[in-house]
Amino acid sequence: MEKKLDLEKSAMGIISAWIMDQFGLLFPAISLLTILMITDYISGMLASKKEALDNPDNNQYGWNSRKSRIGIYKKCSYIFIILAAVSTDYVIYKFSTEIGIKFEHKTIFGLLVSVWLIINELISILENAGRMGARMPEFLQKVLTELRGKIDKN
């Protein structure tokens, strides 16, 4: 059993090293996105709990397992979106040389999608903090919203 666990750990280490080598800048972005997705999920649960305390007689407030599952599905869909973007990058990078186009960057869409999702998570975390009663810095909300708009335009 212990040998199997060591083999699995080794395989994951090799795969992770290959992924980091292939994606360069993309790996830190995906790592940050993962941390922010977890933070957003936790802050959303805390905000729901705070709203339930503020509105004890209203069943619309509070933690809801259905909403929680929907949130998890949404976070999982981010992984699929990034996978599609990275696959697009791979196809363009790999086959551009075959058709005579020089394409030097390995990741464009994967990085753009990751940054767009990071911005969405940051906005959501700010909104959850606001739901918990924290004063939201409007300038930060405005900057993040403008960044998201600029990425959408490009």
C-alpha positions as CSV (number, residue, x, y, z in Angstrom):
1,M,0.0,0.0,0.0
2,E,2.8,2.4,0.9
3,K,4.6,1.7,-2.4
4,K,1.5,2.5,-4.3
5,L,1.2,5.8,-2.5
6,D,4.8,6.6,-3.2
7,L,4.3,5.8,-6.9
8,E,1.2,8.0,-7.0
9,K,3.1,10.9,-5.4
10,S,6.0,10.4,-7.8
11,A,3.7,10.4,-10.8
12,M,1.9,13.6,-9.5
13,G,5.3,15.3,-9.0
14,I,6.5,14.4,-12.5
15,I,3.2,15.6,-14.0
16,S,3.2,18.8,-12.0
17,A,6.8,19.5,-13.1
18,W,6.0,19.0,-16.7
19,I,2.9,21.2,-16.4
20,M,4.9,24.0,-14.8
21,D,7.6,23.7,-17.5
22,Q,5.0,23.8,-20.3
23,F,2.9,26.7,-19.0
24,G,5.4,29.0,-17.4
25,L,3.3,32.1,-16.4
26,L,0.1,30.1,-16.6
27,F,0.9,28.0,-13.6
28,P,1.2,30.9,-11.1
29,A,-2.0,32.3,-12.5
30,I,-3.9,29.0,-12.0
31,S,-2.4,28.6,-8.5
32,L,-3.6,32.1,-7.6
33,L,-7.0,31.3,-9.1
34,T,-7.3,28.1,-7.1
35,I,-6.5,30.0,-3.8
36,L,-9.0,32.7,-4.7
37,M,-11.8,30.2,-5.6
38,I,-11.4,28.6,-2.2
39,T,-11.3,32.0,-0.5
40,D,-14.4,33.1,-2.4
41,Y,-16.3,29.9,-1.5
42,I,-15.4,30.3,2.2
43,S,-16.2,34.1,2.2
44,G,-19.6,33.3,0.5
45,M,-20.4,30.8,3.3
46,L,-19.4,33.3,6.0
47,A,-21.5,36.0,4.3
48,S,-24.5,33.8,4.2
49,K,-24.1,32.9,7.9
50,K,-23.8,36.6,8.7
51,E,-26.9,37.4,6.8
52,A,-28.8,34.6,8.6
53,L,-27.8,36.1,11.9
54,D,-28.9,39.5,10.8
55,N,-32.3,38.2,9.5
56,P,-33.2,35.3,11.8
57,D,-36.9,35.2,10.8
58,N,-36.2,35.2,7.0
59,N,-35.5,31.8,5.4
60,Q,-34.1,33.4,2.3
61,Y,-30.9,34.2,4.2
62,G,-28.4,31.7,5.4
63,W,-26.3,28.9,4.1
64,N,-28.0,26.7,1.6
65,S,-26.6,23.4,0.4
66,R,-28.2,23.8,-3.0
67,K,-26.6,27.2,-3.6
68,S,-23.3,25.8,-2.2
69,R,-23.4,22.9,-4.7
70,I,-24.1,25.3,-7.6
71,G,-21.1,27.4,-6.5
72,I,-18.9,24.3,-6.5
73,Y,-20.2,23.4,-10.0
74,K,-19.4,26.9,-11.1
75,K,-15.9,26.7,-9.8
76,C,-15.4,23.3,-11.5
77,S,-16.6,24.8,-14.8
78,Y,-13.7,27.3,-14.5
79,I,-11.3,24.3,-14.8
80,F,-13.1,23.2,-18.0
81,I,-12.9,26.7,-19.4
82,I,-9.2,27.0,-18.7
83,L,-8.7,23.5,-20.2
84,A,-10.4,24.6,-23.4
85,A,-8.3,27.8,-23.5
86,V,-5.1,26.0,-22.9
87,S,-6.0,23.4,-25.5
88,T,-6.6,26.2,-28.0
89,D,-3.2,27.6,-27.1
90,Y,-1.6,24.2,-27.7
91,V,-3.3,23.7,-31.0
92,I,-2.3,27.1,-32.3
93,Y,1.3,26.8,-30.9
94,K,1.8,23.2,-32.2
95,F,0.3,23.6,-35.6
96,S,1.3,27.1,-36.4
97,T,4.8,25.9,-37.3
98,E,3.3,23.2,-39.5
99,I,1.5,25.8,-41.7
100,G,4.5,28.1,-41.7
101,I,3.4,30.7,-39.1
102,K,5.9,31.6,-36.4
103,F,4.1,31.7,-33.1
104,E,6.4,32.1,-30.1
105,H,4.0,32.2,-27.2
106,K,2.8,29.0,-25.7
107,T,-0.1,30.5,-23.7
108,I,-2.3,33.4,-24.6
109,F,-5.9,32.3,-24.2
110,G,-5.1,30.2,-21.1
111,L,-3.5,33.2,-19.4
112,L,-6.2,35.6,-20.5
113,V,-9.0,33.4,-19.3
114,S,-7.1,32.7,-16.0
115,V,-6.7,36.5,-15.4
116,W,-10.3,37.1,-16.3
117,L,-11.4,34.5,-13.8
118,I,-9.0,35.8,-11.2
119,I,-10.6,39.3,-11.5
120,N,-14.1,37.8,-11.2
121,E,-13.1,35.9,-8.1
122,L,-11.6,39.1,-6.6
123,I,-14.8,41.0,-7.3
124,S,-16.9,38.2,-5.7
125,I,-14.6,38.2,-2.6
126,L,-15.1,42.0,-2.3
127,E,-18.9,41.5,-2.6
128,N,-18.9,38.8,0.0
129,A,-16.9,41.0,2.4
130,G,-19.5,43.8,1.8
131,R,-22.2,41.3,2.7
132,M,-20.4,40.6,5.9
133,G,-20.5,44.3,6.8
134,A,-17.0,45.4,5.7
135,R,-16.6,48.7,4.0
136,M,-15.8,48.0,0.4
137,P,-13.1,50.2,-1.2
138,E,-15.0,51.6,-4.2
139,F,-11.8,52.4,-6.1
140,L,-10.7,48.7,-5.9
141,Q,-14.1,47.5,-7.2
142,K,-14.0,50.1,-10.0
143,V,-10.4,49.1,-11.0
144,L,-11.3,45.4,-11.1
145,T,-14.5,46.1,-13.1
146,E,-12.6,48.2,-15.6
147,L,-9.9,45.5,-16.0
148,R,-12.6,42.9,-16.6
149,G,-14.1,45.2,-19.2
150,K,-10.8,45.8,-21.0
151,I,-10.1,42.0,-21.1
152,D,-13.5,41.5,-22.6
153,K,-12.9,44.0,-25.3
154,N,-9.5,42.5,-26.2
